[in-house]
Amino acid sequence: MKVRSIHKSLEVTIEIIEACNRDDRKAINQLYEHCFHLLMPVCFRYNNNEEDARAALNQGFLKILSGLKQMEGEFNFGAWARRIMVNSLIDDYRKNKRYSDHITKSDNERELDYYATGAKNDAESNLGYDAIMGLLEDLPETSAYVFKLYVIEGYSHKEIGDMLDISEGTSKWHLSTSRKMLREKLEELENQKRRLVI
């Protein structure tokens, strides 16, 4: 494999990648440290505690390490590694079948589309990132996942549907639901602030 260009801000060099492909432990450790700083925030978005986030990072890192052997030519390591990690998190989510609020494909797609287009909310732009991430922890898991993938990661509903094995309409429904629930939580927070002022 020949890698000609790597994202410089990661300080991952071609030599480190080539050494990782030769199973050099020191290089693998260096790559892990870089991936830790880059990808741990991504893992925290999809896990509620540090132990689970670290486990997810380790699992994703193994996929990154094995995928390096297939990479050729120029590529942006940071973007590539992040994509691998998000896909690994989604695979883990699907594998563990944590679909307690899962809506099946047999649902009426028109009804889902109708409700999905009716809800509008600017919560993600009017509230700080950390506050929104905190509020998302109280949402049903699939709805929170769809919100993160759509709003934060930038995936389309079609991509989300393919990744989570749900329809595009169901993905839209989950986004609508998460936005509605966020709006309610924001109103609740606002009411609490008003009561404190009075």
N, C-alpha and C positions, 0 to 999 in steps of 0.2 A: 504494500500500500504506500502511496506517495501523497502526502498532504502538503500542499504548498502554502496555504494561508489559514491562520487560526485567529479567532477573535482576540485581539491584543489585551483587552482589559482583564481577561481571565488569567493572563500570564501563563497560558498553556502553550508550550512550544511544540513544534513538529517533533523535536527530539523526545519530549515526554511521551507523546502519543506513540511514536515508534517503539520506545522502550516499553510502554504498556503492552503493546502487541507482542513483545518478546517475553512478557510476564515478569518484567523487572519490578520487584517489590517496592523499591524506593520511588520509582516513577508512578506506580499505581497509587502509592500513598500521597504523592504530590497532587495527582489528578483528583483524588478523593477530597483533599483539602479545598481545592478550587471549586469542586462540585458542591461541597458542603455549603460554602458561602453563597454560591449562586442559587442552589436549589432548595435549601432548607426553608426559606420563606414560602416557596411553592408548596412544599409538603405540609407546612403549618396551615395553609389555607384549606386543606382537605382533611386534616386531622386535628382533634381537639386537645391533644396533649403531646408533650415532647417525646415521650417514649414511642408512641405510634408514628409520629413524624420522622423520627430517626430510623425506625424500622422500614418505613416507606422509602426513605432516602437510600438506605442500604440496598433494598430490593431494586430500585431504579438504577442505582449506580452499577450493579451487576449487569443490567441490560445495556447501559451505556458502554461499559467495558467490553462486552462481547460484540456490540455493534461497531466499535472502532475498527475492527478488522475488515469490515465491509466498506468503509468509507474511502473514497478515492477522490483525487482532485481537490479543488478549493472548496471549503465549506466553513460556515460560521459555527464554531464549536458551541458557543453559548446558546444560540437559538436551537441548534440540533439537540443538545443535551436537555434543554428545557422541554422540548416537544416529547422526547423519550420519557422524561419524568412524568409529565402530565398523562401520557398514554399509560404508563405503568400504574399511576394512581387510579385511573379509570378502570383498568383491568382488575386491580385489586378490589375496587368497589363492586364491580360486576361479579367477580368470583365469590365474594362473601355474601352475595344475595341480600344486601341490606336494603331491600325494597319494601319497607313496611308501609310506605304510602304509595306504592307503585300503581299506576293506572295502566291497565292492559290495552293492547292494540285493538281490542274489540269495542272500545268506547267510540261513541259517535264523533268522528273527526270534525264535522261541521260545528258541532256544539263547542268542542275544544277551541277551534279557531275563533269562534264568535267571542268566547270569554277571553281569549288571549289578546285579541285586538282591542278589547274594551278597557283594559286597565293601563293607565299611564301613571308613572311615578318618577319623580326626579330624585328619589332618595339617594341613589348612588352618586349624584353630583352635588347634593346639598349637605351631605354629611361626610365627615372624615372617614378615610379608609379603615382605620382601626375600629372605629365605632360601628361601621357597617359589618365588618367581619365578626364583631362581637354579637351583633343582632342576628346574623345568619346562623349562629350556633343554636338558636332557639327554633329555627324553622325545621319542617320535615326534611329529612336527609336528601331525598331526591330533588326536591325543590331548591334547596340550598346548593346542591351540586350543579344543577342546570344554571342557576343564577351566576355562580362562579365561572362556569365554562363560557357562558354567553357574555356577561358584562366584563369580567376581569380578564379571561383568557382570549376572548374575541372569536370563539367558534360560532359557526352558523347553527341554526336549529337542525338543519339536515345532518351536519357533522355530529352534533350532540346526540341526535336520534340514533345514528349509526353506532356511536361509541357506547351509549347506554342501552342499546337494543330496545328503543322506544320509537314511536312514530314522531315525525316532525311536529304534528299537531299537539302531541302529548308534551313535547319539549316546550312548545309555546305556552301550553297550559301551566306547566310548572313555573315558567318564568313569570307569568301573570300572577300566579298564586304567591310566589315569593315576593313580588313587588307589592301586592296587596297587603300581605302580612307585615312587610317592612313599613309600609305606610301606617298601618295600625300601631305598630310598635313606636314609630316616630311620634304619632299623635299622643300616645300614652306618655312618652318621655316629655313632650311639650306640656301636657297637663300637669305632670309632676313638678316641672319647673315653675309653672304658674302658681301652684299651691305653695311652693316654698317661698316665692316672692311675697305672697299675701300673708 
